[in-house]
Amino acid sequence: MIDRLGLAHRLVQAPMAGVSTPELAAAVCEAGGLGSVALGALAPDAAAQAIRATAALTARPFGVNLFCHRPARRDPAREAAWLGRLAPEFHRFGASPPQQLSEIYDSFRGNDAMLRVLLDLRPAVISFHFGLPEAGQLQALRETGALLIASATSADEGRRIAGAGLHGIVAQGWEAGGHRGIFDPEAGDDRLDCLSLLRSLAPIGLPLIAAGGIMARSDARAALQAGAVAVQCGTAFLLAPEAATSAPHRAAMAAGQTVMTRAISGRPARCLANRFTEIADAGAADYPLAYDAGKALNAAALARGEAGYGAFWAGRGAAGAVARPAARTVQAISP
């Protein structure tokens, strides 16, 4: 799978929504890795613009990533209770929580407009998070010749990916930053670290890309020895000048303490510890409804000069991230 892309280095830059940019993806591609652009938080027109911008910066193959989450389960009582839980935090900054919550991110499932973008622009690699597209979408994308991969956090999810006819699996270990790719967040989580997950996925027979805690060349080599064909790094690129990481997020990286929380978005996600992660996440509204509230709270806090309510996604080992151009990170970590 990786050989088909002609990569000089078996390293994939994670498609981090809100942080990855065409400039970051292109820099990784030009350095011999596989750059990625996150489309999950974008509308179709913006997604097309991001793909075109990346293609204008590099002639090498790059990847795009889509969210395949289920629609939010609307529960007015639960949503009102969650807004009530957050109300004191809003009041700290002279603000009030939203009156109602919206699904701020559309799933790729059933999204005909986003499918048309992919069919028109034909990115070389298309990856999926939170689940799988509909069968008809997958068939249409196969006909473009793209490599199709999806995140798995368990052997069961890996088998479902293989059963859907995809070409590879991103093995997302418990250490990884950002949102867990778990298909059903209510079904429990095996919480396997990256190397253990690789071993559990190996019998499935698909190429595996290791994700979670890959911060140095020794980490990458260990992953390849455990059966991966490549590694995926996200946190290691957060301090790159090409990344859209905010200044407060960059500053928080030095402490490196991370926690898994649903409080910010409604789905489990690994984040740098801050004032938002101190909020107990039991009863959080469903994803992405809770994220609507989380973004409003962060905006209210920022308006008063408080940066401690940001979604500072990062994996374990964040303190080891180095501020350097993306190309140097590719060279430093590539096995």
Backbone torsions as a table, in degrees:
resi	resn	phi	psi	omega
1	MET	NA	-53.1	180.0
2	ILE	-65.4	-37.9	-179.7
3	ASP	-60.2	-33.8	-179.6
4	ARG	-61.1	-26.1	-177.4
5	LEU	-86.7	-9.9	178.6
6	GLY	67.4	35.3	-178.1
7	LEU	-78.6	141.9	173.3
8	ALA	-79.1	-26.6	-178.2
9	HIS	-130.3	139.6	-179.4
10	ARG	-85.0	60.8	-176.8
11	LEU	-135.3	130.5	178.7
12	VAL	-113.0	131.9	172.7
13	GLN	-83.9	124.6	-176.9
14	ALA	-62.1	140.9	178.8
15	PRO	-83.3	86.5	-172.4
16	MET	-90.2	108.9	-179.1
17	ALA	-60.0	131.1	178.9
18	GLY	88.6	-15.0	-176.8
19	VAL	-121.4	-41.8	179.4
20	SER	-68.4	147.7	-178.1
21	THR	-137.3	162.1	172.5
22	PRO	-56.3	-36.9	-180.0
23	GLU	-64.8	-40.9	178.3
24	LEU	-66.5	-47.9	-179.9
25	ALA	-59.1	-44.5	-178.1
26	ALA	-65.8	-38.9	179.5
27	ALA	-62.8	-41.5	178.4
28	VAL	-65.8	-42.6	178.4
29	CYS	-61.1	-45.6	-178.5
30	GLU	-65.7	-23.9	178.0
31	ALA	-85.6	-1.8	176.5
32	GLY	102.4	3.3	175.5
33	GLY	-100.0	-168.2	176.0
34	LEU	-109.9	109.0	175.5
35	GLY	-79.5	157.0	-177.2
36	SER	-139.0	147.3	176.8
37	VAL	-121.0	128.4	179.6
38	ALA	-83.2	126.0	178.0
39	LEU	-109.6	-6.8	-171.6
40	GLY	-61.1	-28.9	-179.3
41	ALA	-99.8	10.2	-175.8
42	LEU	-110.4	149.1	169.5
43	ALA	-75.0	160.9	-176.8
44	PRO	-53.8	-42.6	-179.5
45	ASP	-63.0	-42.1	179.0
46	ALA	-68.7	-34.8	177.2
47	ALA	-63.4	-44.0	178.3
48	ALA	-61.7	-41.0	179.1
49	GLN	-62.8	-41.4	-179.6
50	ALA	-65.5	-40.7	178.6
51	ILE	-64.7	-45.8	-179.6
52	ARG	-64.4	-38.7	179.7
53	ALA	-64.4	-38.9	178.7
54	THR	-67.7	-44.0	179.9
55	ALA	-62.6	-27.6	178.7
56	ALA	-74.5	-18.9	-176.8
57	LEU	-98.8	-17.9	-179.3
58	THR	-150.2	142.9	174.5
59	ALA	-93.9	-1.2	-178.4
60	ARG	-83.2	158.9	178.9
61	PRO	-67.1	144.4	175.8
62	PHE	-140.0	168.9	-177.4
63	GLY	-113.3	159.6	172.1
64	VAL	-128.8	157.8	-175.5
65	ASN	-131.5	137.3	-179.8
66	LEU	-121.4	150.3	172.9
67	PHE	-91.4	134.6	179.4
68	CYS	-121.6	41.3	-179.1
69	HIS	-73.6	155.8	174.6
70	ARG	-71.3	157.4	174.7
71	PRO	-60.4	148.1	179.3
72	ALA	-61.3	139.9	174.7
73	ARG	-85.9	108.8	-176.1
74	ARG	-74.8	129.2	178.8
75	ASP	-144.3	93.0	-174.7
76	PRO	-54.2	-38.6	-179.1
77	ALA	-66.5	-43.8	179.2
78	ARG	-64.5	-42.0	-179.5
79	GLU	-65.6	-40.7	178.8
80	ALA	-65.3	-39.1	179.4
81	ALA	-65.2	-39.0	179.4
82	TRP	-67.6	-41.9	176.5
83	LEU	-62.7	-36.3	175.6
84	GLY	-64.1	-37.5	177.3
85	ARG	-62.8	-37.6	-177.4
86	LEU	-83.8	-15.2	-174.1
87	ALA	-52.9	-45.6	179.2
88	PRO	-59.7	-32.3	177.9
89	GLU	-67.8	-42.8	175.7
90	PHE	-60.2	-42.7	-175.6
91	HIS	-64.2	-26.7	176.3
92	ARG	-55.8	-28.0	-173.7
93	PHE	-114.8	22.4	175.9
94	GLY	67.6	28.5	-177.6
95	ALA	-126.4	169.1	176.7
96	SER	-121.9	149.9	177.4
97	PRO	-67.1	160.4	177.6
98	PRO	-58.0	153.5	176.6
99	GLN	-71.4	-33.1	178.4
100	GLN	-149.7	162.9	-175.9
101	LEU	-110.1	147.9	-178.7
102	SER	-121.9	157.0	173.9
103	GLU	-82.5	97.2	-171.2
104	ILE	-79.6	-16.9	178.1
105	TYR	-122.4	126.9	176.8
106	ASP	-82.3	142.0	172.3
107	SER	-74.2	150.6	174.2
108	PHE	-69.0	-26.2	-179.5
109	ARG	-61.2	122.2	-179.9
110	GLY	77.6	6.7	-176.4
111	ASN	-93.2	88.1	-176.1
112	ASP	-64.5	-35.1	-178.7
113	ALA	-65.7	-41.6	178.9
114	MET	-69.8	-36.4	176.9
115	LEU	-60.7	-41.2	179.4
116	ARG	-62.5	-37.2	176.9
117	VAL	-59.3	-46.4	-178.3
118	LEU	-67.4	-37.9	179.4
119	LEU	-69.3	-32.8	-180.0
120	ASP	-75.9	-42.0	-170.9
121	LEU	-98.2	-17.7	170.2
122	ARG	50.0	62.2	173.6
123	PRO	-62.7	152.5	-174.0
124	ALA	-70.1	-33.3	-178.4
125	VAL	-131.4	134.2	177.3
126	ILE	-127.4	123.5	-179.4
127	SER	-119.3	157.9	-174.6
128	PHE	-129.6	143.3	-178.4
129	HIS	-128.3	146.8	179.4
130	PHE	77.4	6.7	-178.3
131	GLY	143.7	-157.0	-174.9
132	LEU	-125.5	152.0	174.8
133	PRO	-68.7	174.8	174.4
134	GLU	-71.0	155.1	-176.4
135	ALA	-57.1	-41.3	-179.9
136	GLY	-65.0	-37.3	177.2
137	GLN	-64.1	-43.8	179.8
138	LEU	-62.0	-41.8	-179.5
139	GLN	-63.3	-41.4	178.8
140	ALA	-64.8	-39.4	-179.1
141	LEU	-71.7	-33.7	176.4
142	ARG	-58.3	-36.8	-176.3
143	GLU	-70.1	-12.8	175.2
144	THR	-81.3	-14.1	-176.9
145	GLY	86.9	4.3	-179.1
146	ALA	-69.5	149.1	168.1
147	LEU	-77.6	130.6	-176.7
148	LEU	-113.7	123.9	-179.7
149	ILE	-136.1	161.3	179.5
150	ALA	-147.0	153.8	178.8
151	SER	-78.4	141.6	173.9
152	ALA	-133.9	142.0	175.6
153	THR	-113.0	0.8	-178.2
154	SER	-154.0	164.5	177.5
155	ALA	-64.5	-35.8	179.4
156	ASP	-62.0	-44.5	177.5
157	GLU	-64.5	-38.0	177.4
158	GLY	-60.7	-40.7	178.8
159	ARG	-66.2	-35.2	177.8
160	ARG	-68.1	-36.1	176.8
161	ILE	-64.9	-45.3	178.9
162	ALA	-63.4	-40.9	179.9
163	GLY	-63.8	-26.2	178.6
164	ALA	-83.6	-2.5	175.6
165	GLY	82.1	23.5	178.2
166	LEU	-77.7	169.1	-173.4
167	HIS	-94.1	-18.0	-177.5
168	GLY	-166.6	171.2	-176.0
169	ILE	-129.8	133.0	168.2
170	VAL	-90.0	112.5	-179.2
171	ALA	-84.7	99.3	-173.6
172	GLN	-92.3	103.2	179.5
173	GLY	-72.5	165.0	-178.8
174	TRP	-61.1	-24.4	-178.1
175	GLU	-73.1	-19.1	-169.1
176	ALA	-64.1	146.5	177.2
177	GLY	-81.5	163.9	178.5
178	GLY	79.1	-165.2	-174.2
179	HIS	-71.6	135.2	170.4
180	ARG	-61.9	138.2	179.0
181	GLY	-83.8	11.5	-175.3
182	ILE	-52.7	132.8	-175.8
183	PHE	-64.9	-45.0	-178.1
184	ASP	-127.3	101.0	-176.1
185	PRO	-66.4	-11.7	178.7
186	GLU	-91.8	-5.4	-174.2
187	ALA	-92.0	4.3	-177.4
188	GLY	93.1	167.7	-174.9
189	ASP	-142.5	126.4	178.9
190	ASP	-69.2	-18.9	176.9
191	ARG	54.5	41.5	-179.2
192	LEU	-78.4	135.4	172.6
193	ASP	-69.1	166.8	-171.0
194	CYS	-58.0	-47.3	-176.4
195	LEU	-67.3	-38.6	177.4
196	SER	-65.8	-39.3	179.0
197	LEU	-65.0	-40.8	177.6
198	LEU	-57.4	-43.9	-178.9
199	ARG	-65.7	-35.9	-179.4
200	SER	-73.9	-26.2	-179.3
201	LEU	-87.8	-19.7	-174.2
202	ALA	-53.8	-41.9	-178.2
203	PRO	-62.8	-17.4	-178.8
204	ILE	-67.5	-32.8	173.3
205	GLY	94.4	-2.4	176.8
206	LEU	-86.4	152.5	173.8
207	PRO	-59.1	139.3	-175.6
208	LEU	-116.1	134.8	174.1
209	ILE	-110.3	119.1	-175.3
210	ALA	-81.3	132.1	179.4
211	ALA	-135.4	132.3	178.1
212	GLY	123.9	108.6	175.6
213	GLY	77.4	16.7	180.0
214	ILE	-88.6	95.0	-175.4
215	MET	-119.2	-11.9	-177.0
216	ALA	-146.7	167.0	-179.7
217	ARG	-60.9	-35.0	179.0
218	SER	-63.2	-36.2	176.3
219	ASP	-65.0	-43.3	-179.4
220	ALA	-64.4	-42.5	179.5
221	ARG	-64.6	-39.2	178.0
222	ALA	-62.2	-38.8	179.7
223	ALA	-66.5	-41.8	178.8
224	LEU	-66.9	-36.6	177.0
225	GLN	-65.9	-27.2	179.3
226	ALA	-84.9	0.5	173.8
227	GLY	117.6	-2.1	179.2
228	ALA	-75.3	151.0	174.1
229	VAL	-94.8	-14.3	179.5
230	ALA	-163.6	169.4	176.9
231	VAL	-120.8	152.4	176.4
232	GLN	-118.1	128.4	-178.1
233	CYS	-120.8	133.4	174.6
234	GLY	-121.2	-58.8	-177.9
235	THR	-56.2	-36.2	-178.9
236	ALA	-62.2	-19.3	-179.0
237	PHE	-101.8	0.0	-173.4
238	LEU	-64.7	-27.3	-179.2
239	LEU	-95.9	5.3	177.8
240	ALA	-66.5	143.7	178.5
241	PRO	-64.4	-23.2	180.0
242	GLU	-78.6	-13.8	-179.0
243	ALA	-82.6	153.3	179.9
244	ALA	-92.5	25.0	178.6
245	THR	-60.8	129.6	-178.2
246	SER	-69.7	161.1	179.4
247	ALA	-60.7	-44.3	177.2
248	PRO	-62.9	-37.3	177.9
249	HIS	-63.4	-46.1	178.2
250	ARG	-59.5	-44.1	-178.3
251	ALA	-65.0	-33.7	-177.6
252	ALA	-75.2	-14.7	-175.9
253	MET	-64.1	-31.0	-173.9
254	ALA	-61.1	-36.8	-179.7
255	ALA	-67.6	-40.6	171.6
256	GLY	76.0	-1.4	-179.5
257	GLN	-78.5	125.8	-179.2
258	THR	-121.9	155.5	176.7
259	VAL	-138.7	154.7	173.7
260	MET	-95.1	126.3	-176.7
261	THR	-144.8	151.4	170.1
262	ARG	-101.5	-7.6	-170.4
263	ALA	-60.2	-35.2	-173.6
264	ILE	-76.5	-43.2	-171.7
265	SER	-123.2	-16.7	-174.8
266	GLY	99.3	-10.6	174.1
267	ARG	-119.9	150.0	178.0
268	PRO	-62.9	132.3	-178.7
269	ALA	-151.6	143.2	-179.5
270	ARG	-90.9	126.7	-172.1
271	CYS	-136.5	150.3	170.2
272	LEU	-62.5	135.8	-178.4
273	ALA	-61.9	132.0	176.1
274	ASN	-154.8	-166.8	-175.5
275	ARG	-66.0	-31.1	179.9
276	PHE	-68.8	-40.4	-177.6
277	THR	-70.9	-11.1	175.7
278	GLU	-76.1	-15.3	179.8
279	ILE	-77.0	126.4	178.6
280	ALA	-60.4	133.9	-172.9
281	ASP	-95.6	2.0	177.7
282	ALA	-62.1	131.7	178.8
283	GLY	83.5	9.2	178.7
284	ALA	-59.3	144.3	176.4
285	ALA	-60.9	160.2	-177.0
286	ASP	-66.8	155.8	175.4
287	TYR	-74.6	139.9	-3.2
288	PRO	-94.7	20.0	-179.8
289	LEU	-60.6	-44.8	179.6
290	ALA	-61.6	-31.8	179.7
291	TYR	-66.2	-32.2	175.9
292	ASP	-59.9	-45.7	177.3
293	ALA	-66.6	-40.9	-178.6
294	GLY	-61.9	-41.5	179.2
295	LYS	-67.5	-37.0	178.1
296	ALA	-65.6	-40.5	178.8
297	LEU	-65.3	-43.0	178.8
298	ASN	-61.6	-41.4	179.3
299	ALA	-62.7	-41.6	179.6
300	ALA	-64.3	-40.4	-180.0
301	ALA	-67.7	-44.9	-179.5
302	LEU	-61.1	-34.8	179.4
303	ALA	-62.8	-23.3	177.6
304	ARG	-105.5	13.8	175.5
305	GLY	83.7	12.8	179.5
306	GLU	-105.1	118.8	-177.0
307	ALA	-101.2	9.2	-173.7
308	GLY	-84.5	12.9	178.9
309	TYR	-118.9	20.5	179.0
310	GLY	-81.4	157.0	174.6
311	ALA	-85.8	82.8	-175.4
312	PHE	-90.5	71.1	-176.6
313	TRP	-62.8	135.1	177.5
314	ALA	-168.2	152.8	178.9
315	GLY	-95.0	171.9	174.1
316	ARG	-59.8	141.8	-175.3
317	GLY	93.2	8.5	-177.3
318	ALA	-56.7	-34.4	-178.6
319	ALA	-64.2	-17.4	179.1
320	GLY	-87.9	-1.2	178.7
321	ALA	-65.9	142.9	-177.1
322	VAL	-114.9	134.4	177.1
323	ALA	-79.2	102.8	-178.6
324	ARG	-159.6	161.2	176.9
325	PRO	-56.9	149.9	-176.4
326	ALA	-57.7	-36.9	-178.6
327	ALA	-61.9	-36.0	179.1
328	ARG	-70.6	-33.1	176.4
329	THR	-67.0	-40.8	175.6
330	VAL	-56.5	-47.2	-177.6
331	GLN	-66.9	-35.5	-176.3
332	ALA	-73.8	-32.1	-173.8
333	ILE	-100.0	-28.7	-174.3
334	SER	-53.7	130.1	-176.5
335	PRO	-70.8	NA	NA
